[in-house]
């Protein structure tokens, strides 16, 4: 069973930056896609950013220009650089990997944004 370990959440003031990272517990050849989702209280989980095995990134419109997703394929690690964080970005952020037709999720890391 693949496990995903996330790190990097925390508290930041509006306008500040945070970086998230997520690593798989084992080497996974040819990961189809990796990414980040988030879920705020009372809301559904939503896609924030994904990156394909070929390195093509996709972003939800509200984070374009502020968030950057990247990956280290050799280490099966995905990163999310979040700049200019806003109150509405506060949520639990979940790492996601799509591998061999299965979805894998991290345990989630809290991002809190204050005024």
MDAnalysis code that builds the backbone (N, CA, C; Angstrom):
import MDAnalysis as mda
import numpy as np

u = mda.Universe.empty(345, n_residues=115, atom_resindex=np.repeat(np.arange(115), 3), trajectory=True)
u.add_TopologyAttr("name", ["N", "CA", "C"] * 115)
u.add_TopologyAttr("resid", np.arange(1, 116))
u.add_TopologyAttr("resname", ["UNK", "UNK", "UNK", "UNK", "UNK", "UNK", "UNK", "UNK", "UNK", "UNK", "UNK", "UNK", "UNK", "UNK", "UNK", "UNK", "UNK", "UNK", "UNK", "UNK", "UNK", "UNK", "UNK", "UNK", "UNK", "UNK", "UNK", "UNK", "UNK", "UNK", "UNK", "UNK", "UNK", "UNK", "UNK", "UNK", "UNK", "UNK", "UNK", "UNK", "UNK", "UNK", "UNK", "UNK", "UNK", "UNK", "UNK", "UNK", "UNK", "UNK", "UNK", "UNK", "UNK", "UNK", "UNK", "UNK", "UNK", "UNK", "UNK", "UNK", "UNK", "UNK", "UNK", "UNK", "UNK", "UNK", "UNK", "UNK", "UNK", "UNK", "UNK", "UNK", "UNK", "UNK", "UNK", "UNK", "UNK", "UNK", "UNK", "UNK", "UNK", "UNK", "UNK", "UNK", "UNK", "UNK", "UNK", "UNK", "UNK", "UNK", "UNK", "UNK", "UNK", "UNK", "UNK", "UNK", "UNK", "UNK", "UNK", "UNK", "UNK", "UNK", "UNK", "UNK", "UNK", "UNK", "UNK", "UNK", "UNK", "UNK", "UNK", "UNK", "UNK", "UNK", "UNK"])
u.atoms.positions = np.array([
    [0.843, -1.187, 0.000],
    [0.000, 0.000, 0.000],
    [0.885, 1.245, 0.000],
    [0.661, 2.085, -0.978],
    [1.452, 3.310, -1.083],
    [0.961, 4.307, -0.056],
    [1.875, 4.922, 0.642],
    [1.534, 5.986, 1.573],
    [2.161, 7.282, 1.097],
    [1.432, 8.357, 1.324],
    [1.919, 9.680, 0.951],
    [2.131, 10.488, 2.218],
    [3.279, 11.095, 2.318],
    [3.628, 11.871, 3.505],
    [3.772, 13.328, 3.110],
    [2.949, 14.152, 3.728],
    [2.936, 15.576, 3.413],
    [3.643, 16.364, 4.500],
    [4.125, 17.529, 4.121],
    [4.698, 18.450, 5.094],
    [4.580, 19.859, 4.561],
    [4.664, 20.829, 5.472],
    [4.759, 22.213, 5.054],
    [3.568, 23.092, 5.338],
    [2.494, 22.554, 5.862],
    [1.376, 23.419, 6.177],
    [1.685, 24.305, 7.365],
    [0.740, 25.164, 7.713],
    [0.953, 26.031, 8.852],
    [0.117, 27.273, 8.786],
    [0.506, 28.252, 9.586],
    [-0.203, 29.525, 9.686],
    [0.601, 30.609, 8.995],
    [-0.079, 31.399, 8.204],
    [0.575, 32.486, 7.489],
    [-0.372, 33.668, 7.417],
    [0.176, 34.850, 7.371],
    [-0.646, 36.033, 7.182],
    [-1.041, 36.169, 5.716],
    [-2.163, 36.799, 5.491],
    [-2.607, 37.043, 4.123],
    [-1.508, 37.782, 3.362],
    [-1.272, 37.319, 2.151],
    [-0.196, 37.869, 1.344],
    [1.110, 37.123, 1.477],
    [1.178, 36.229, 2.443],
    [2.403, 35.472, 2.679],
    [2.488, 34.229, 1.815],
    [3.520, 33.430, 2.097],
    [3.805, 32.248, 1.277],
    [4.015, 31.020, 2.144],
    [3.675, 29.883, 1.579],
    [3.951, 28.592, 2.187],
    [4.335, 27.618, 1.073],
    [5.106, 26.621, 1.468],
    [5.451, 25.563, 0.525],
    [5.023, 24.228, 1.100],
    [4.402, 23.425, 0.290],
    [3.998, 22.078, 0.672],
    [4.822, 21.067, -0.116],
    [5.074, 19.941, 0.512],
    [5.725, 18.860, -0.205],
    [5.074, 17.538, 0.177],
    [5.206, 16.587, -0.702],
    [4.586, 15.282, -0.492],
    [5.443, 14.224, -1.157],
    [5.768, 13.189, -0.405],
    [6.586, 12.100, -0.945],
    [5.865, 10.776, -0.784],
    [6.039, 9.923, -1.768],
    [5.499, 8.569, -1.682],
    [6.439, 7.696, -0.863],
    [5.852, 6.708, -0.226],
    [6.616, 5.855, 0.683],
    [7.512, 4.865, -0.043],
    [7.331, 4.737, -1.360],
    [8.158, 3.823, -2.132],
    [8.326, 4.359, -3.540],
    [9.290, 3.824, -4.222],
    [9.531, 4.238, -5.600],
    [8.374, 3.751, -6.470],
    [7.854, 4.645, -7.263],
    [6.722, 4.331, -8.132],
    [7.095, 4.694, -9.564],
    [7.433, 3.724, -10.362],
    [7.794, 4.045, -11.749],
    [6.584, 4.512, -12.535],
    [6.788, 5.539, -13.331],
    [5.765, 6.027, -14.264],
    [4.456, 6.400, -13.565],
    [4.559, 7.309, -12.601],
    [3.352, 7.856, -11.990],
    [2.578, 8.625, -13.054],
    [1.293, 8.393, -13.127],
    [0.485, 9.046, -14.158],
    [0.312, 10.531, -13.870],
    [0.013, 10.857, -12.637],
    [-0.196, 12.256, -12.283],
    [-0.059, 12.422, -10.771],
    [0.286, 13.621, -10.370],
    [0.390, 13.973, -8.956],
    [-0.269, 15.331, -8.778],
    [-0.624, 15.652, -7.563],
    [-1.227, 16.949, -7.391],
    [-1.666, 17.240, -5.978],
    [-2.404, 18.336, -5.889],
    [-2.901, 18.800, -4.600],
    [-4.380, 19.161, -4.713],
    [-5.124, 18.732, -3.717],
    [-6.515, 19.113, -3.558],
    [-6.643, 19.809, -2.205],
    [-7.757, 20.482, -2.013],
    [-7.996, 21.100, -0.716],
    [-9.467, 21.023, -0.350],
    [-9.698, 21.069, 0.942],
    [-11.061, 21.041, 1.440],
    [-11.189, 21.997, 2.611],
    [-12.042, 22.989, 2.425],
    [-12.343, 23.946, 3.479],
    [-13.570, 23.457, 4.250],
    [-13.746, 23.904, 5.483],
    [-14.904, 23.472, 6.272],
    [-16.219, 23.757, 5.555],
    [-17.051, 22.755, 5.478],
    [-18.348, 22.911, 4.860],
    [-18.343, 22.897, 3.350],
    [-17.192, 22.651, 2.762],
    [-17.098, 22.640, 1.308],
    [-16.591, 21.300, 0.808],
    [-16.819, 21.063, -0.475],
    [-16.321, 19.837, -1.074],
    [-14.827, 19.958, -1.367],
    [-14.197, 18.814, -1.436],
    [-12.793, 18.798, -1.808],
    [-12.671, 19.256, -3.266],
    [-11.700, 20.121, -3.526],
    [-11.523, 20.635, -4.874],
    [-10.074, 20.496, -5.319],
    [-9.898, 20.334, -6.607],
    [-8.564, 20.273, -7.171],
    [-7.925, 21.653, -7.114],
    [-6.695, 21.709, -6.694],
    [-5.941, 22.954, -6.677],
    [-4.958, 22.996, -7.840],
    [-4.144, 21.963, -7.946],
    [-3.140, 21.894, -9.003],
    [-2.740, 20.444, -9.202],
    [-2.508, 20.086, -10.451],
    [-2.016, 18.752, -10.772],
    [-0.888, 18.867, -11.785],
    [-0.108, 17.824, -11.848],
    [0.984, 17.789, -12.805],
    [1.067, 16.385, -13.372],
    [1.161, 16.291, -14.681],
    [1.162, 14.987, -15.329],
    [2.532, 14.320, -15.225],
    [2.572, 13.073, -15.629],
    [3.848, 12.369, -15.651],
    [4.852, 13.045, -16.568],
    [4.344, 13.720, -17.577],
    [5.218, 14.445, -18.484],
    [5.591, 15.835, -18.002],
    [5.037, 16.238, -16.867],
    [5.410, 17.523, -16.290],
    [4.495, 18.690, -16.631],
    [3.349, 18.429, -17.230],
    [2.427, 19.512, -17.572],
    [1.558, 19.869, -16.382],
    [1.581, 21.134, -15.966],
    [0.793, 21.539, -14.805],
    [-0.606, 22.031, -15.191],
    [-1.522, 21.868, -14.267],
    [-2.873, 22.393, -14.403],
    [-3.256, 23.021, -13.074],
    [-3.974, 24.150, -13.154],
    [-4.365, 24.871, -11.958],
    [-5.840, 25.237, -11.999],
    [-6.448, 25.265, -10.841],
    [-7.776, 25.857, -10.759],
    [-7.594, 27.354, -10.957],
    [-8.559, 27.995, -11.560],
    [-8.407, 29.401, -11.950],
    [-8.021, 30.311, -10.784],
    [-8.577, 30.068, -9.632],
    [-8.383, 30.998, -8.513],
    [-6.957, 31.008, -7.969],
    [-6.146, 30.040, -8.341],
    [-4.762, 30.037, -7.844],
    [-3.753, 30.321, -8.949],
    [-4.205, 30.440, -10.173],
    [-3.279, 30.718, -11.267],
    [-2.519, 32.007, -11.020],
    [-1.224, 31.936, -11.247],
    [-0.378, 33.102, -11.032],
    [0.115, 33.243, -9.609],
    [-0.462, 32.461, -8.681],
    [-0.042, 32.534, -7.278],
    [0.598, 31.231, -6.808],
    [0.118, 30.119, -7.288],
    [0.609, 28.795, -6.881],
    [1.408, 28.179, -8.011],
    [2.427, 27.422, -7.628],
    [3.225, 26.703, -8.609],
    [3.430, 25.268, -8.149],
    [3.066, 24.336, -9.019],
    [3.269, 22.928, -8.717],
    [4.494, 22.428, -9.463],
    [5.235, 21.557, -8.819],
    [6.402, 20.959, -9.461],
    [6.593, 19.559, -8.891],
    [7.439, 18.804, -9.539],
    [7.652, 17.445, -9.068],
    [9.102, 17.042, -9.274],
    [9.523, 16.151, -8.427],
    [10.815, 15.507, -8.578],
    [10.520, 14.052, -8.886],
    [10.559, 13.729, -10.154],
    [10.169, 12.383, -10.556],
    [11.039, 11.303, -9.967],
    [12.317, 11.590, -9.817],
    [13.234, 10.584, -9.290],
    [12.908, 10.239, -7.845],
    [12.393, 11.216, -7.121],
    [12.104, 11.016, -5.697],
    [10.626, 10.842, -5.428],
    [9.813, 10.819, -6.491],
    [8.357, 10.685, -6.311],
    [7.821, 11.718, -5.332],
    [8.252, 12.935, -5.521],
    [7.846, 14.020, -4.641],
    [7.171, 15.111, -5.452],
    [6.120, 15.656, -4.890],
    [5.433, 16.763, -5.534],
    [5.422, 17.941, -4.563],
    [5.585, 19.139, -5.118],
    [5.671, 20.349, -4.336],
    [4.573, 21.312, -4.755],
    [4.189, 22.165, -3.820],
    [3.258, 23.237, -4.134],
    [3.762, 24.502, -3.452],
    [4.214, 25.436, -4.261],
    [4.622, 26.743, -3.754],
    [3.417, 27.661, -3.820],
    [3.033, 28.205, -2.681],
    [1.842, 29.042, -2.599],
    [2.255, 30.445, -2.185],
    [2.043, 31.389, -3.074],
    [2.370, 32.780, -2.816],
    [1.102, 33.616, -2.750],
    [1.219, 34.771, -2.111],
    [0.084, 35.694, -2.012],
    [-1.159, 34.974, -1.502],
    [-0.992, 34.248, -0.417],
    [-2.112, 33.480, 0.136],
    [-3.211, 34.414, 0.614],
    [-4.441, 33.994, 0.364],
    [-5.612, 34.753, 0.742],
    [-6.427, 33.970, 1.758],
    [-7.345, 34.669, 2.419],
    [-8.176, 33.999, 3.425],
    [-8.896, 32.790, 2.844],
    [-9.318, 32.905, 1.607],
    [-10.081, 31.822, 0.985],
    [-9.228, 30.613, 0.612],
    [-7.913, 30.737, 0.756],
    [-7.035, 29.595, 0.502],
    [-6.924, 28.680, 1.723],
    [-7.423, 29.126, 2.849],
    [-7.346, 28.315, 4.061],
    [-8.145, 27.026, 3.895],
    [-7.502, 25.915, 4.178],
    [-8.145, 24.611, 4.000],
    [-7.172, 23.529, 4.441],
    [-7.660, 22.311, 4.441],
    [-6.766, 21.165, 4.559],
    [-6.349, 20.780, 3.140],
    [-5.066, 20.713, 2.924],
    [-4.526, 20.388, 1.608],
    [-4.105, 18.921, 1.585],
    [-4.550, 18.235, 0.535],
    [-4.287, 16.808, 0.397],
    [-3.430, 16.540, -0.825],
    [-2.414, 15.761, -0.621],
    [-1.602, 15.291, -1.726],
    [-2.329, 14.149, -2.429],
    [-2.135, 14.052, -3.720],
    [-2.826, 13.024, -4.518],
    [-1.875, 12.468, -5.565],
    [-1.959, 11.177, -5.745],
    [-1.209, 10.505, -6.808],
    [-2.152, 9.561, -7.531],
    [-2.079, 9.581, -8.839],
    [-2.826, 8.620, -9.648],
    [-1.813, 7.665, -10.246],
    [-1.917, 6.409, -9.853],
    [-0.887, 5.455, -10.226],
    [-1.518, 4.097, -10.452],
    [-1.256, 3.524, -11.581],
    [-1.811, 2.211, -11.936],
    [-3.314, 2.153, -11.691],
    [-3.983, 3.165, -12.230],
    [-5.450, 3.256, -12.198],
    [-6.033, 3.352, -10.795],
    [-5.238, 3.819, -9.856],
    [-5.741, 3.997, -8.493],
    [-5.370, 5.376, -7.972],
    [-6.253, 5.907, -7.136],
    [-6.001, 7.177, -6.471],
    [-5.419, 6.915, -5.088],
    [-4.393, 7.671, -4.768],
    [-3.795, 7.613, -3.439],
    [-3.812, 9.016, -2.844],
    [-4.107, 9.067, -1.540],
    [-4.252, 10.362, -0.865],
    [-3.352, 10.433, 0.354],
    [-2.851, 11.643, 0.591],
    [-2.148, 11.882, 1.829],
    [-3.133, 12.135, 2.961],
    [-2.599, 12.320, 4.143],
    [-3.451, 12.492, 5.324],
    [-3.961, 13.908, 5.459],
    [-3.389, 14.818, 4.703],
    [-3.820, 16.207, 4.741],
    [-2.948, 17.060, 5.642],
    [-2.756, 18.291, 5.241],
    [-1.992, 19.244, 6.043],
    [-2.757, 20.563, 6.067],
    [-2.857, 21.145, 7.242],
    [-3.677, 22.343, 7.423],
    [-2.927, 23.591, 6.978],
    [-3.608, 24.393, 6.204],
    [-3.111, 25.726, 5.849],
    [-4.094, 26.743, 6.414],
    [-3.590, 27.608, 7.274],
    [-4.420, 28.631, 7.904],
    [-3.895, 29.999, 7.496],
    [-4.789, 30.861, 7.079],
    [-4.413, 32.202, 6.643],
    [-5.110, 33.213, 7.534],
    [-4.342, 34.119, 8.099],
    [-4.894, 35.122, 8.996],
    [-4.748, 36.514, 8.392],
    [-5.522, 37.432, 8.934],
    [-5.447, 38.822, 8.455],
    [-4.165, 39.483, 8.923],
])
